[in-house]
Amino acid sequence: MGNCEDPTRLTRRQLKNLPDWLVELYCAGQMPCPIVIAIRCNQTLILPTFVEDFTKPTIYDSSTRLREALYGIILKDTGKLQVKEYVRLNQAFRFRVISVSSEWCSLSDIGNMTSSELRAQFLRIVDCDEAEIISLSENLQLYFLSLRYWSLSAAEFASKNILIAFIAVAYCLFSVSATGQGFPKPFRLLNAIPVLDTRMKSKLYLQITHSVNIWQASLTAMTWLNYVLREPFKWPKISTLFSGRMLINLACELSRDVKPMNLLEKKYFASAANSFASFLEFCKPFQNIIDQAPLSATAKPRKRRRPKQKSSTKSVEKSPVTGQSTSSSEWADVDEENRFSKLLNNNLKIS
């Protein structure tokens, strides 16, 4: 069969056009990545589908440079110069043509390169120095590189608030994996399925999800590159660093605050004396990209609670929503993130 959409079955002619090291892996049942064959034979790739905001550019735009390098490596010694990608463009999915980059090594070169040379090639493609990752454990290096690339290439979507949420969730999952202990209660609550009961909340969740999936698109491209370059970086067990539900919930909460670190300390790390100090230590390698990232556009200073009246006589004011009398002390007890919660608890409908 000559159809290379099935990378498990190739003809002798197709195998003859592959480098020896790749043929050896194929014959041993260890083909590093099926897309190598799809790109090499057909120069066509259907990109994975993620949730996107269709009013924004496709999530794959920010990682185009990574895929150009990937296509260039795979096709360099074939004379092919373009790859067709199936991706969302505006309101519909269609093919678009991507030109390959010829400045990198070829598949044939890879078989003669050392692991350190392949690692240096990967770092050049993602535009990062070895010094930035030298202090990280092997399990964190590729994750760090993906966050760094995402924050620099998608600055419009990669806010400081979301980046801190990424790192906080990774710290929590990494700690649980290392110690075997359960989640602290505040983090455990982040596993709840969000209730999108207002248009504003739905819009915020879509914005955050779109931003997070730009990162996932970048991570996907990095994963393919890592495979093609014979894994110069250890692939981390992603479940020990990333939880989509926890991340989306925490990012939505932090995105409304101008001091996300303060909120984390008071709400999520208050139960254990040394946990926040440990989290700050975990953040050190990420500090440079945190400092460069802008605050979320939805971040606002938290309003102070109104102090309770010292007098036994409560001042009465009318609700701006219902027109009924309410006391100022009642409003002082309402959660500042939802000033209508008291009304809802009293079974008053907001029209």
ABEGO torsion letter per residue (X at the ends): XABAABAABBBAAAAAABBAAAAAAAAAGABABAAAAAAAAAGBBBBBBBBBBAABBBAAAAAAAAAAAAAAAAAAAAGBABBBBBBBBEABBBBBBBBBBAABBBAAAAAABBAAAAAAAAAAAAGBBAAAAAABBAAAAAAAAAAAAAAAABAAABBAAAAAAAAAAAAAAAAAAAAGBBBBAAAAAAABBBBBABAAAAAAAAAAAAAAAAAAAAAAAAAAAAAAAGGABBBBBAAAABBAAAAAAAAAAAAABABAAAAAAAAAAAABAAAAAAAAAAAAAAAAAAAABBBBAABBBBBBBBBBBABABBBBBBBAAAGBBBBAAAAAABBAABAAAAAAAAGBBBX
